Amino acid sequence: MSSSGEQEKPSQEVMLTFYRRLYPFKSIFHWLNHEHAPTRLFTQREFAFTLQGDVYLRYNSFSNVDELKNQVCHLNPTRFEIGPVYSARPKDKKTMRPGAFQPILRELVFDIDMTDYDSIRTCCSGADICRKCWGFIAAAVRVLDSGLRNEFGYQKLLWVYSGRRGIHLWISDKEAMELTDQQRKALVGWLTVIQGGKESGRILNISRNNGKLPPPIQDALDFLRLGFVDLILRTQECFKSEEGYEELLKAIPDSNLAKTLRSKWESKPGRSSEDKWSDCFKDMSAHKTLRTALEDIILQYTYPRLDAEVSKHRNHLLKAPFCVHPATGRVCVPLDLEMIENFDPKAVPTVFQLLAELDAIQKTEDQDMELHSDWEKTSLKPYINIMDKHASDLMQEVRKEKLRTGELAFCLENIFSLNPLGRHILVIYLPDLNLFMDPVIDLASRCVFLL
């Protein structure tokens, strides 16, 4: 294995065994479908396959989970991606009239890639990743997760390790899935402070009201201050080298102060990043403009760097959870948010490790049982449990919604069967179903129940 964590690419035989015996197709189905029986969330969903030789097949769709598994095992792709729910089955795209085939639903997705932090991380670069630089991802996850929950009310968030150097977020709340491209663009723009992707590291202008940051960014800053000390100053030592502290000095708007600090650090090359930050803080914290610059520096080094293009368009494809990364052999596993800081990318099960675990399992009298449960015997199990818990929560939400809808329909039927007064009230309040808690209607419906 190389220093970048790359190893021999999984062979076609290895991948086929993985798909047949270990890939959790039912878990993926329940997560995407939100119900046990197939709905359009699955049947009108696009799947795209990357085959050997970089052959790319788009607009595949399936009627049920067995069809998906059979096709995956038949094609044996190096990986596959998940797209939006369309207005019709993607496999029928060519039969549709122009303009009739459109994406209508899609999880809100985000991608955080470690390469966007290459200009500031000191432990690794490029495709490599370790527990030290994972701290950048962990901080980004905490800030983004908190912002999406507190500011937008989203609750159905699934974080998935990308298999190499990043992390993906899938948000399955009904409101998130219904967002248009324009709404997604606006939401991502609201969240973006530090540019990711092609313009990685560029800080955007932050609007301040009387010197105060917007509340969500201020909340993030309060959290990131502690992380800045531990991650940037102690673990990464971002300002220890001349190249590192020159980047810091560029962020100081007072050129005379920057010159003074440069001279001090050149004369004392052994000063740590923590010492240099203390020098900055001592000279800058007493001045409002410079104090603002200190806040910007903390955000510059620790705030999430988002690749906005991934999130803005419903038809953007994203690698499916539990795929195998071809360069590392690692499985793209869902993560427990509570354990995000302790996650070690290099400890993630590889496809080779998982197959070795299967080979090591002594055969029992149950050896003829269905192979789809083989993952339960391997180190993949805790990650699939995370996915199943998430899918179960989604399905529970659908059941609750159906129950609410059924109760409302029953109430409507009873009210409509009342005297003309009841019908009159119904007509008045029908435009806003939330107003069915009106005492008169509530009393009328209760009377019907009593009868």
LINDASUL-V68056 format. One record per residue. N is the residue number from 1. RES is the residue in one letter. PHI is phi in degrees with one decimal (* if undefined). PSI is psi in radians with two decimals (999 if undefined). OMEGA is omega as a letter, one per 30 degrees, with the letter a starting at -180 (NA if undefined). Layout:
N/RES/PHI/PSI/OMEGA, N/RES/PHI/PSI/OMEGA
This chain:
1/M/*/2.41/l, 2/S/-80.3/2.99/l, 3/S/-65.0/-0.39/a, 4/S/-83.8/0.03/l, 5/G/86.4/0.05/l, 6/E/-82.1/2.58/l, 7/Q/-144.1/-3.03/a, 8/E/-55.6/2.32/a, 9/K/-67.4/2.47/l, 10/P/-60.1/2.36/l, 11/S/-75.4/2.95/l, 12/Q/-63.3/-0.62/l, 13/E/-66.3/-0.72/l, 14/V/-62.9/-0.80/a, 15/M/-65.7/-0.69/a, 16/L/-64.7/-0.71/l, 17/T/-63.7/-0.70/l, 18/F/-60.6/-0.84/a, 19/Y/-64.6/-0.71/a, 20/R/-71.2/-0.66/a, 21/R/-109.6/-0.38/a, 22/L/-123.6/-0.51/a, 23/Y/-66.8/2.25/a, 24/P/-85.0/1.26/a, 25/F/-59.5/-0.71/a, 26/K/-65.2/-0.65/l, 27/S/-64.5/-0.74/l, 28/I/-63.3/-0.75/l, 29/F/-59.8/-0.87/a, 30/H/-62.6/-0.65/l, 31/W/-65.0/-0.77/a, 32/L/-77.5/-0.58/a, 33/N/-90.1/-0.47/l, 34/H/67.4/0.05/l, 35/E/-147.9/2.92/l, 36/H/-76.5/-0.71/l, 37/A/-87.8/2.47/a, 38/P/-58.5/2.37/l, 39/T/-124.7/3.13/a, 40/R/-64.2/-0.36/l, 41/L/-59.3/-0.40/l, 42/F/-109.0/-0.84/a, 43/T/-68.6/-0.44/l, 44/Q/-107.3/0.39/a, 45/R/-93.5/2.42/l, 46/E/-85.8/2.38/l, 47/F/-121.6/2.40/l, 48/A/-123.6/2.40/a, 49/F/-116.3/2.37/l, 50/T/-105.5/2.05/a, 51/L/-100.5/3.02/l, 52/Q/-56.4/2.46/a, 53/G/81.4/0.29/l, 54/D/60.3/0.55/l, 55/V/-77.2/2.31/a, 56/Y/-121.4/2.12/a, 57/L/-115.0/2.05/a, 58/R/-106.7/3.00/l, 59/Y/58.9/0.74/l, 60/N/-91.9/2.54/l, 61/S/-148.4/2.81/a, 62/F/-142.2/2.62/a, 63/S/-81.3/-0.43/a, 64/N/-158.4/3.08/a, 65/V/-69.2/-0.54/l, 66/D/-65.8/-0.68/l, 67/E/-61.8/-0.74/l, 68/L/-60.5/-0.86/a, 69/K/-62.0/-0.76/a, 70/N/-61.4/-0.72/a, 71/Q/-70.6/-0.70/l, 72/V/-62.1/-0.77/l, 73/C/-68.1/-0.53/l, 74/H/-72.4/-0.81/a, 75/L/-79.6/-0.52/a, 76/N/50.7/1.04/a, 77/P/-71.2/2.75/l, 78/T/-70.6/-0.48/l, 79/R/-167.2/2.93/l, 80/F/-141.2/2.72/a, 81/E/-120.7/2.76/a, 82/I/-115.4/2.34/l, 83/G/-115.7/-2.73/a, 84/P/-83.5/3.03/l, 85/V/-89.1/2.19/a, 86/Y/-99.0/3.02/l, 87/S/-71.1/-0.23/l, 88/A/-149.7/3.05/l, 89/R/-67.1/2.22/a, 90/P/-55.4/-0.56/a, 91/K/-68.0/-0.27/l, 92/D/-98.0/0.21/a, 93/K/-54.3/-0.74/a, 94/K/-68.7/-0.30/l, 95/T/-91.3/-0.10/a, 96/M/-85.9/2.58/l, 97/R/-71.4/2.66/a, 98/P/-55.3/2.31/l, 99/G/89.8/-0.23/a, 100/A/-84.5/-0.34/a, 101/F/-98.4/1.81/a, 102/Q/-136.3/2.57/l, 103/P/-69.3/2.37/a, 104/I/-120.6/-0.47/a, 105/L/-141.4/2.55/l, 106/R/-166.3/2.38/l, 107/E/-57.2/2.52/l, 108/L/-77.9/2.13/a, 109/V/-121.1/2.63/l, 110/F/-135.2/2.65/l, 111/D/-132.9/2.16/l, 112/I/-116.4/2.11/a, 113/D/-116.5/2.35/a, 114/M/-64.1/-0.45/a, 115/T/-63.5/-0.38/l, 116/D/-70.2/-0.18/l, 117/Y/-106.5/0.17/a, 118/D/-60.6/-0.51/a, 119/S/-73.0/-0.24/a, 120/I/-124.6/-0.40/l, 121/R/-76.8/2.54/a, 122/T/-113.3/-0.23/a, 123/C/-86.2/-0.59/a, 124/C/-142.3/3.02/l, 125/S/-153.6/2.89/l, 126/G/60.6/-2.27/a, 127/A/-79.8/-0.21/a, 128/D/-76.0/2.72/l, 129/I/-156.3/2.55/l, 130/C/-142.5/3.14/a, 131/R/-66.1/-0.52/a, 132/K/-65.3/-0.89/a, 133/C/-80.0/-0.23/l, 134/W/-59.7/-0.38/l, 135/G/-56.4/-0.57/l, 136/F/-63.4/-0.78/l, 137/I/-65.3/-0.76/a, 138/A/-61.2/-0.76/l, 139/A/-63.5/-0.74/l, 140/A/-63.1/-0.71/l, 141/V/-62.1/-0.80/a, 142/R/-61.0/-0.79/a, 143/V/-67.4/-0.82/a, 144/L/-67.4/-0.75/l, 145/D/-61.1/-0.79/a, 146/S/-64.4/-0.77/a, 147/G/-62.8/-0.75/a, 148/L/-68.7/-0.61/l, 149/R/-75.6/-0.80/a, 150/N/-80.4/-0.64/a, 151/E/-90.6/-0.52/a, 152/F/-114.8/-0.19/l, 153/G/78.3/0.18/l, 154/Y/-71.6/2.49/a, 155/Q/-126.9/-0.40/a, 156/K/-96.1/1.26/a, 157/L/-105.3/2.29/l, 158/L/-123.8/2.05/l, 159/W/-95.7/2.28/a, 160/V/-131.5/2.16/l, 161/Y/-63.2/2.37/a, 162/S/-78.1/-0.15/l, 163/G/97.7/-0.17/a, 164/R/-141.1/-1.35/a, 165/R/-135.5/0.45/a, 166/G/-160.1/-2.93/a, 167/I/-147.0/2.54/l, 168/H/-114.9/2.58/l, 169/L/-121.8/2.27/l, 170/W/-116.4/2.16/l, 171/I/-112.0/2.09/a, 172/S/-108.8/0.16/l, 173/D/-56.8/2.50/a, 174/K/-53.9/-0.76/a, 175/E/-65.4/-0.62/l, 176/A/-70.2/-0.70/a, 177/M/-67.7/-0.45/a, 178/E/-88.1/-0.04/a, 179/L/-62.0/2.41/l, 180/T/-78.7/2.97/l, 181/D/-60.3/-0.70/a, 182/Q/-64.7/-0.71/l, 183/Q/-67.1/-0.66/l, 184/R/-65.2/-0.73/l, 185/K/-60.8/-0.76/l, 186/A/-65.3/-0.73/a, 187/L/-64.0/-0.79/l, 188/V/-65.2/-0.69/l, 189/G/-61.7/-0.64/l, 190/W/-66.6/-0.60/a, 191/L/-83.5/-0.33/a, 192/T/-83.0/2.11/l, 193/V/-115.3/-0.76/l, 194/I/-111.7/2.23/a, 195/Q/-71.4/2.42/l, 196/G/-111.5/-2.91/l, 197/G/66.7/-2.41/a, 198/K/-66.7/-0.48/a, 199/E/-106.5/0.69/a, 200/S/-57.3/2.36/l, 201/G/92.9/-0.19/a, 202/R/-79.4/2.11/l, 203/I/-82.7/2.37/l, 204/L/-89.4/2.81/l, 205/N/-66.6/2.26/l, 206/I/-105.4/2.12/l, 207/S/-72.8/2.21/l, 208/R/-116.3/2.47/l, 209/N/-106.8/1.88/a, 210/N/54.7/0.73/l, 211/G/82.7/-0.04/a, 212/K/-100.2/2.42/l, 213/L/-73.4/2.72/l, 214/P/-55.7/2.49/a, 215/P/-48.9/-0.78/a, 216/P/-62.6/-0.70/l, 217/I/-71.1/-0.61/l, 218/Q/-64.2/-0.72/l, 219/D/-61.1/-0.75/l, 220/A/-63.8/-0.73/l, 221/L/-61.6/-0.74/l, 222/D/-59.3/-0.67/l, 223/F/-72.3/-0.69/a, 224/L/-76.0/-0.32/l, 225/R/-56.8/-0.82/a, 226/L/-67.3/-0.72/l, 227/G/-64.0/-0.56/l, 228/F/-61.0/-0.79/a, 229/V/-63.8/-0.85/a, 230/D/-71.3/-0.79/a, 231/L/-82.5/-0.94/a, 232/I/-78.3/-0.78/a, 233/L/-84.4/-0.72/a, 234/R/-96.8/-0.92/a, 235/T/-74.1/-0.86/a, 236/Q/-88.5/-0.41/a, 237/E/48.5/0.94/a, 238/C/-64.8/-0.40/a, 239/F/-108.7/0.21/a, 240/K/-72.4/-0.77/a, 241/S/-80.2/2.84/l, 242/E/-62.2/-0.74/l, 243/E/-60.3/-0.69/a, 244/G/-68.4/-0.81/a, 245/Y/-75.6/-0.37/l, 246/E/-66.7/-0.63/l, 247/E/-64.4/-0.65/l, 248/L/-65.3/-0.77/a, 249/L/-64.5/-0.53/l, 250/K/-63.4/-0.44/a, 251/A/-86.3/-0.05/l, 252/I/-93.5/2.05/a, 253/P/-71.8/-0.31/l, 254/D/-91.0/1.83/a, 255/S/-64.6/-0.59/l, 256/N/-66.4/-0.73/l, 257/L/-65.2/-0.72/l, 258/A/-61.1/-0.70/l, 259/K/-65.1/-0.73/l, 260/T/-63.6/-0.77/l, 261/L/-65.3/-0.68/l, 262/R/-60.8/-0.79/l, 263/S/-61.5/-0.73/a, 264/K/-64.0/-0.74/a, 265/W/-74.8/-0.55/l, 266/E/-67.7/-0.59/l, 267/S/-78.8/-0.32/l, 268/K/-131.4/1.27/a, 269/P/-64.3/-0.24/a, 270/G/-84.5/-0.04/a, 271/R/-66.4/2.36/a, 272/S/-76.4/2.96/l, 273/S/-61.0/-0.66/l, 274/E/-64.6/-0.71/l, 275/D/-63.8/-0.75/a, 276/K/-66.8/-0.66/l, 277/W/-66.0/-0.65/l, 278/S/-62.6/-0.68/l, 279/D/-60.8/-0.80/l, 280/C/-62.7/-0.84/a, 281/F/-61.5/-0.71/a, 282/K/-61.3/-0.72/a, 283/D/-88.8/-0.31/a, 284/M/-108.2/-0.47/a, 285/S/-67.6/-0.35/a, 286/A/-83.0/-0.19/a, 287/H/-113.2/2.28/a, 288/K/-57.9/-0.83/a, 289/T/-64.0/-0.75/a, 290/L/-72.6/-0.54/l, 291/R/-65.0/-0.65/l, 292/T/-63.3/-0.68/l, 293/A/-63.3/-0.64/l, 294/L/-61.2/-0.75/l, 295/E/-63.2/-0.73/l, 296/D/-62.9/-0.64/l, 297/I/-64.7/-0.76/l, 298/I/-60.9/-0.78/l, 299/L/-64.7/-0.71/a, 300/Q/-56.9/-0.68/a, 301/Y/-92.5/-0.33/a, 302/T/-127.4/-0.31/a, 303/Y/-71.1/2.59/a, 304/P/-55.4/2.38/l, 305/R/-106.1/1.86/a, 306/L/-100.1/2.42/l, 307/D/-87.0/1.66/a, 308/A/-60.5/-0.55/a, 309/E/-62.5/-0.50/l, 310/V/-65.9/-0.60/a, 311/S/-93.6/-0.35/a, 312/K/-79.1/-0.40/a, 313/H/-120.2/2.31/a, 314/R/-65.4/-0.51/a, 315/N/-87.0/0.16/l, 316/H/-72.9/2.28/a, 317/L/-90.7/2.53/l, 318/L/-135.7/2.44/a, 319/K/-55.6/2.36/a, 320/A/-69.5/2.49/l, 321/P/-56.0/2.59/l, 322/F/73.2/0.12/l, 323/C/-69.6/2.84/l, 324/V/-101.4/2.24/l, 325/H/-73.4/2.15/a, 326/P/-65.0/-0.44/a, 327/A/-84.9/-0.56/a, 328/T/-107.9/-0.37/a, 329/G/77.7/-0.02/a, 330/R/-78.7/2.59/l, 331/V/-86.6/2.45/l, 332/C/-80.6/1.60/a, 333/V/-98.8/2.54/l, 334/P/-66.0/2.63/a, 335/L/-119.5/2.63/l, 336/D/-85.1/2.07/a, 337/L/-56.0/-0.65/a, 338/E/-67.9/-0.30/a, 339/M/-111.5/0.26/a, 340/I/-62.6/-0.64/a, 341/E/-69.3/-0.46/a, 342/N/-93.8/0.02/a, 343/F/-68.2/2.37/l, 344/D/-118.4/1.90/a, 345/P/-55.6/-0.59/a, 346/K/-79.2/-0.11/l, 347/A/-94.8/-0.03/l, 348/V/-67.3/2.42/l, 349/P/-58.6/2.41/l, 350/T/-98.3/2.83/l, 351/V/-63.1/-0.59/l, 352/F/-67.4/-0.74/l, 353/Q/-61.3/-0.77/a, 354/L/-65.0/-0.71/l, 355/L/-69.2/-0.59/l, 356/A/-65.4/-0.66/l, 357/E/-63.3/-0.69/l, 358/L/-64.3/-0.74/a, 359/D/-63.6/-0.53/a, 360/A/-80.5/-0.24/a, 361/I/-75.1/2.16/a, 362/Q/-71.1/2.32/a, 363/K/-67.6/2.47/l, 364/T/-122.1/-3.05/l, 365/E/-67.5/-0.24/l, 366/D/-91.8/0.28/a, 367/Q/-64.6/-0.30/a, 368/D/-90.6/0.08/l, 369/M/-66.5/2.86/a, 370/E/-56.9/2.41/a, 371/L/-76.3/-0.22/a, 372/H/-65.1/-0.28/a, 373/S/-94.4/0.10/a, 374/D/-61.7/-0.48/a, 375/W/-61.9/-0.43/a, 376/E/-64.7/-0.31/a, 377/K/-96.0/0.09/a, 378/T/-122.8/3.09/l, 379/S/-74.0/0.03/l, 380/L/-79.5/-0.32/a, 381/K/-55.3/-0.86/a, 382/P/-61.3/-0.51/l, 383/Y/-75.6/-0.66/l, 384/I/-68.9/-0.57/l, 385/N/-61.6/-0.65/l, 386/I/-62.3/-0.79/l, 387/M/-63.4/-0.76/a, 388/D/-64.7/-0.65/l, 389/K/-64.3/-0.74/l, 390/H/-63.9/-0.80/l, 391/A/-63.9/-0.66/l, 392/S/-62.6/-0.69/l, 393/D/-63.5/-0.69/l, 394/L/-64.7/-0.76/a, 395/M/-67.9/-0.62/l, 396/Q/-63.6/-0.67/l, 397/E/-64.0/-0.70/l, 398/V/-64.3/-0.74/l, 399/R/-62.2/-0.71/l, 400/K/-63.9/-0.71/a, 401/E/-65.9/-0.70/l, 402/K/-64.4/-0.67/l, 403/L/-64.5/-0.77/l, 404/R/-62.6/-0.74/a, 405/T/-64.4/-0.72/l, 406/G/-65.2/-0.71/l, 407/E/-65.1/-0.69/l, 408/L/-66.0/-0.75/l, 409/A/-62.1/-0.70/l, 410/F/-63.9/-0.74/l, 411/C/-63.7/-0.75/l, 412/L/-60.8/-0.77/a, 413/E/-61.3/-0.73/a, 414/N/-68.8/-0.75/a, 415/I/-64.8/-0.71/a, 416/F/-67.2/-0.35/l, 417/S/-87.6/0.01/a, 418/L/-77.6/-3.06/l, 419/N/-67.3/3.04/a, 420/P/-53.6/-0.56/l, 421/L/-61.6/-0.75/l, 422/G/-62.0/-0.72/l, 423/R/-65.1/-0.66/a, 424/H/-63.0/-0.78/l, 425/I/-62.2/-0.71/a, 426/L/-59.3/-0.81/a, 427/V/-62.3/-0.70/a, 428/I/-64.0/-0.73/a, 429/Y/-98.7/-0.11/a, 430/L/-58.3/-0.65/a, 431/P/-57.7/-0.47/a, 432/D/-128.1/1.69/a, 433/L/-65.5/-0.35/l, 434/N/-64.4/-0.37/a, 435/L/-83.9/0.14/l, 436/F/-72.5/-0.01/l, 437/M/-83.6/0.05/l, 438/D/-53.3/2.32/a, 439/P/-55.0/-0.65/a, 440/V/-63.9/-0.80/a, 441/I/-67.9/-0.71/l, 442/D/-59.1/-0.76/l, 443/L/-65.5/-0.74/a, 444/A/-61.2/-0.77/a, 445/S/-66.7/-0.62/l, 446/R/-65.4/-0.68/l, 447/C/-60.6/-0.71/l, 448/V/-63.6/-0.75/l, 449/F/-60.0/-0.68/a, 450/L/-67.9/-0.62/l, 451/L/-66.8/999/NA
